[in-house]
């Protein structure tokens, strides 16, 4: 039974902490630091996208399983943070878009 509790704790941790981690990886200093090495920039983007996708799948599974209200609120907040991280990463709805690899002046190699 303790292995089941550990699995549930791991799933909740992935859902709750992947959003703040994704937001942390999209702040300007990290964005600009990884912009100098395109492979690192793409790896960061893939990591953020994969974590958010996994968290959304786990989050919806947990929400539809009929858990108590506080756990549901924690899962929904984690999913909301993942949505913000994806919005920041792919610059959805921004007027002043940040530089990406392949744009003129993005990296000085």
C-alpha positions in Angstrom: 0.0 0.0 0.0 2.9 2.4 0.6 3.9 2.0 -3.0 0.5 3.1 -4.1 0.7 6.2 -1.8 4.1 7.0 -3.3 2.7 6.7 -6.8 -0.2 9.1 -6.0 2.2 11.5 -4.4 4.5 11.4 -7.4 1.6 12.0 -9.8 0.3 15.0 -7.7 3.9 16.4 -7.5 4.3 16.2 -11.3 1.0 18.0 -11.8 1.6 20.7 -9.2 5.3 21.5 -9.8 5.7 21.2 -13.5 3.8 24.5 -14.1 6.1 26.6 -11.8 9.1 24.9 -13.2 7.9 25.7 -16.8 7.3 29.3 -15.8 10.8 29.5 -14.2 12.3 28.2 -17.5 10.6 30.9 -19.5 11.8 33.9 -17.6 13.9 36.3 -19.7 17.4 35.6 -18.2 17.0 31.8 -18.9 15.4 32.5 -22.3 18.3 34.7 -23.4 20.9 32.4 -22.0 19.6 29.4 -23.9 19.2 31.5 -27.0 23.0 31.6 -27.5 23.0 27.8 -28.0 20.1 26.7 -30.3 20.3 23.0 -29.2 19.9 24.0 -25.6 17.0 26.4 -26.5 15.1 23.6 -28.3 15.8 21.1 -25.5 14.3 23.6 -23.0 11.3 24.1 -25.2 10.8 20.3 -25.6 11.2 19.9 -21.8 8.5 22.5 -21.0 6.1 21.1 -23.6 6.6 17.5 -22.5 6.1 18.4 -18.8 3.0 20.4 -19.5 1.5 17.6 -21.7 2.2 14.9 -19.0 0.8 17.2 -16.3 -2.4 17.8 -18.3 -2.9 14.1 -18.9 -2.3 13.2 -15.2 -4.3 16.2 -14.1 -7.4 15.3 -16.0 -7.1 11.7 -14.9 -6.9 12.8 -11.3 -9.8 15.3 -11.6 -12.1 12.7 -13.1 -11.3 10.1 -10.5 -13.4 11.8 -7.8 -10.9 13.2 -5.3 -11.6 15.6 -2.4 -12.1 19.3 -3.0 -8.7 20.5 -1.7 -6.8 18.0 -3.9 -8.9 19.0 -6.9 -8.0 22.7 -6.3 -4.3 21.8 -6.1 -4.5 19.9 -9.3 -6.4 22.7 -11.1 -3.9 25.3 -9.9 -1.1 23.1 -11.2 -2.8 22.8 -14.6 -3.4 26.6 -14.7 0.3 27.2 -14.1 1.1 24.8 -16.9 -1.3 26.7 -19.2 0.6 30.0 -18.3 3.9 28.3 -18.9 2.8 27.1 -22.4 1.4 30.6 -23.1 4.8 32.2 -22.1 6.8 29.6 -24.0 5.0 29.9 -27.3 4.2 33.6 -26.8 0.5 33.3 -27.4 -1.2 36.7 -27.5 2.0 38.8 -27.1 2.6 41.9 -29.2 6.3 42.2 -28.3 7.5 38.7 -29.2 10.9 37.6 -27.9 13.6 36.4 -30.2 13.9 32.8 -31.1 16.6 30.8 -33.0 16.3 31.5 -36.7 15.2 35.1 -36.4 17.6 37.8 -37.5 19.8 38.9 -34.7 18.7 36.1 -32.3 22.2 34.7 -31.6 25.6 36.1 -32.3 27.7 33.0 -33.1 
